[in-house]
Amino acid sequence: MGTGQRLVGVGVGPGDPELVTVKAVRRMREADVVVVPVMADDEPGRAEATVRAHVDAERIERAVFALNDRGGRSERRIRAWDEAARTVLRHFEAGADSVAFATIGDPNVYSTFTYLAQTVREAAPDTEVETVPGVTAMQDLAARSGRVLAEGTEPLTLLPVTGGLGRLRSALDSDATVVAYKFGRFASRVADAVHESGRDPDAVYGARLGLADEEIAPLAKLDGAALPYLSTLIAPARREGPRGGKL
Ligand SMILES: C[S@@+](CC[C@H](N)C(=O)[O-])C[C@H]1O[C@@H](n2cnc3c(N)ncnc32)[C@H](O)[C@@H]1O
């Protein structure tokens, strides 16, 4: 393999095909192939529908990923990273100069792209790796629900609830706006924690943002049922003072 091969992680936003940057579209169209992560070969992925709105179908290739595997650094996940890396490397061996890998949201925020890029670099150290930023789910939910993510000196804490409810509770006790990812199956326990913190009047969740069956609602609407994997929570910081009081 020669040098000059480029792997581009492209953020394609949370689901709405209009939330894709001009640069993301250009880099995907310029690439020899656009690889999209899917759960199974015969099932369209979350990024794929967005990519299809901008790129010809014949240049899209699916790579099976254990996207919501609960097993941590599981064998299944490692096999999936290796297999997806082989897909990318096969394209380079066949003469591709640029392979794009589409990822929901941003490629540098809890993305499978990180592990794919590490695996490709190990096998082909000359590969240039680049990323194109994308709109994250938290930004889409903030915009759609009218919740301000941060103002003045407020911190903004983004955490995956798979890292433990204790961490979520500590964040809720702080002065930060708290955004939670990966909490669908713990939704009712998350709702309890937000309630205990007194932040429930302003807290909101968005499930499957940008997809056909999306739902955006105040957290108080949760009835104890689980939410889908694609669910995001915003619990805004308390803002009782005057306008600009946190500056
Ligand atoms: C592996 S992370 C990917 C994050 C993504 N790279 C980003 O920048 O937003 C998956 C988590 O992102 C959030 N998420 C991504 N897309 C979403 C969507 N369309 N609707 C709601 N939440 C979403 C959910 O919390 C989900 O569990």
The ligand as an SDF file (V2000), in Angstrom:
LIG
                    3D

 27 29  0  0  0  0  0  0  0  0999 V2000
  -22.5790    6.4640   20.7050 C   0  0  0  0  0  0  0  0  0  0  0  0
  -23.3170    7.9750   21.2100 S   0  0  0  0  0  0  0  0  0  0  0  0
  -23.1220    8.9470   19.7520 C   0  0  0  0  0  0  0  0  0  0  0  0
  -23.0870   10.4170   20.0130 C   0  0  0  0  0  0  0  0  0  0  0  0
  -22.9230   11.2270   18.7480 C   0  0  0  0  0  0  0  0  0  0  0  0
  -21.6090   10.9940   18.1640 N   0  0  0  0  0  0  0  0  0  0  0  0
  -23.1110   12.7410   18.9790 C   0  0  0  0  0  0  0  0  0  0  0  0
  -22.1780   13.4920   18.6750 O   0  0  0  0  0  0  0  0  0  0  0  0
  -24.1760   13.1700   19.3980 O   0  0  0  0  0  0  0  0  0  0  0  0
  -25.0100    7.5460   21.1700 C   0  0  0  0  0  0  0  0  0  0  0  0
  -25.8380    8.4340   22.0440 C   0  0  0  0  0  0  0  0  0  0  0  0
  -25.9880    9.6890   21.4230 O   0  0  0  0  0  0  0  0  0  0  0  0
  -27.2900   10.1990   21.6560 C   0  0  0  0  0  0  0  0  0  0  0  0
  -27.9560   10.3690   20.3420 N   0  0  0  0  0  0  0  0  0  0  0  0
  -27.3500   10.2650   19.1330 C   0  0  0  0  0  0  0  0  0  0  0  0
  -28.2360   10.4910   18.1370 N   0  0  0  0  0  0  0  0  0  0  0  0
  -29.4350   10.7400   18.7370 C   0  0  0  0  0  0  0  0  0  0  0  0
  -30.7280   11.0390   18.2440 C   0  0  0  0  0  0  0  0  0  0  0  0
  -30.9790   11.0760   16.9330 N   0  0  0  0  0  0  0  0  0  0  0  0
  -31.7170   11.2550   19.1400 N   0  0  0  0  0  0  0  0  0  0  0  0
  -31.4760   11.2180   20.4730 C   0  0  0  0  0  0  0  0  0  0  0  0
  -30.2740   10.9260   20.9840 N   0  0  0  0  0  0  0  0  0  0  0  0
  -29.2420   10.6770   20.1430 C   0  0  0  0  0  0  0  0  0  0  0  0
  -28.0100    9.1650   22.5220 C   0  0  0  0  0  0  0  0  0  0  0  0
  -27.8550    9.5330   23.8840 O   0  0  0  0  0  0  0  0  0  0  0  0
  -27.2490    7.8970   22.2270 C   0  0  0  0  0  0  0  0  0  0  0  0
  -27.3350    6.9690   23.3050 O   0  0  0  0  0  0  0  0  0  0  0  0
  1  2  1  0
  2  3  1  0
  2 10  1  0
  3  4  1  0
  4  5  1  0
  5  6  1  0
  5  7  1  0
  7  8  2  0
  7  9  1  0
 10 11  1  0
 11 12  1  0
 11 26  1  0
 12 13  1  0
 13 14  1  0
 13 24  1  0
 14 15  1  0
 14 23  1  0
 15 16  2  0
 16 17  1  0
 17 18  1  0
 17 23  2  0
 18 19  1  0
 18 20  2  0
 20 21  1  0
 21 22  2  0
 22 23  1  0
 24 25  1  0
 24 26  1  0
 26 27  1  0
M  CHG  2   2   1   9  -1
M  END
$$$$
